[in-house]
Amino acid sequence: MSVLDRGLQYGDGLFETVAILDGEPRLWERHMARLRAGVERLALPPPPEAELHEEACRLSAGSGRAVLKILYTRGVGGRGFRPPEPARAMRILMRFEAPEYPAAWWSQGVDVRFCDLRLGAQPALAGLKHLNRLEQVLARAEWTDPAIAEGLLLDNNGAVIEGTQSNLFAVIGDRLLTPVLDEAGVAGVMRAWILEWAALFGLNWEEARLTRSDVLEARELFLTNSLIGVWPVRSLAGRRLPERGIARELIACLRAARLCLIPD
Ligand SMILES: Cc1ncc(COP(=O)(O)O)c(C=O)c1O
């Protein structure tokens, strides 16, 4: 790989983090759909999906529980920031060991804080899993206490957007709410799966602008991503959450369907 790759030089690219379970990449079609959508928005060359799938399966084979990371960049070239025409995209596939989180983070829930860092608004990039992750790097450096599983990020208008590595859901009244991601945030593959699940089970859900006090008053909160599936929130900024019912149902469902790295 060239040191001149635009992924390294400018963060000019996208990535996917995929759970490997029982030797297979999980939620593959959803990861590809998001990659495809990102590629269109950034005007990157279309990914060779059949080859990518074959490479991902080869890397996953034999791994009981692991993580597959796919980087897809605009490759080398262009004058300064100006993208090369045509671009020759570069892809990198990496397999990592599965993260070892305590099983209690699923059964009892996690303790969560608010981060001080504010996410910038950028509609042109909102929702994408692009390679520029300095906001998350700074936010994750805000705490070292291993008992705190995640930090929530607000934007400059005071709207809660997501966690440093997860999306957020809140049960307020009888509605399931998740932040709108039209100015900031990553539109998670697991978030999309959960919204479809909610629709299937007749749960009312909405994308909403949620403030810090909205989430502090929620009956239930949970965090989601492709690896963890769902973590119920046990406490936020020291305040205990009274319920975990929807998260518990989701965990049972995701575990039975073997879609992510929930411990057995
Ligand atoms: C900032 C951020 N938001 C949301 C997510 C959830 O995305 P997904 O469900 O596709 O894993 C991630 C995943 O790593 C993330 O880093």
The ligand as a Tripos MOL2 file, in Angstrom:
@<TRIPOS>MOLECULE
LIG
   16    16     1     0     0
SMALL
NO_CHARGES

@<TRIPOS>ATOM
      1 C1        -19.3200    6.6290   15.8320 C.3       1 LIG1
      2 C2        -20.1110    5.3820   15.6070 C.ar      1 LIG1
      3 N1        -21.4520    5.4440   15.5490 N.ar      1 LIG1
      4 C3        -22.2020    4.3400   15.3330 C.ar      1 LIG1
      5 C4        -21.6150    3.0820   15.1880 C.ar      1 LIG1
      6 C5        -22.4780    1.8710   14.9620 C.3       1 LIG1
      7 O1        -22.3420    1.3860   13.6490 O.3       1 LIG1
      8 P1        -22.6170   -0.1290   13.2440 P.3       1 LIG1
      9 O2        -23.9720   -0.5000   13.8320 O.co2     1 LIG1
     10 O3        -22.6350   -0.1280   11.7720 O.co2     1 LIG1
     11 O4        -21.5290   -0.9690   13.8420 O.co2     1 LIG1
     12 C6        -20.2260    2.9800   15.2190 C.ar      1 LIG1
     13 C7        -19.5850    1.6730   15.0440 C.2       1 LIG1
     14 O5        -18.4180    1.4850   15.2210 O.2       1 LIG1
     15 C8        -19.4530    4.1490   15.4340 C.ar      1 LIG1
     16 O6        -18.1170    4.0940   15.4890 O.3       1 LIG1
@<TRIPOS>BOND
     1     1     2 1
     2     2     3 ar
     3     2    15 ar
     4     3     4 ar
     5     4     5 ar
     6     5     6 1
     7     5    12 ar
     8     6     7 1
     9     7     8 1
    10     8     9 2
    11     8    10 1
    12     8    11 1
    13    12    13 1
    14    12    15 ar
    15    13    14 2
    16    15    16 1
@<TRIPOS>SUBSTRUCTURE
     1 LIG1         1 GROUP 0 **** ****
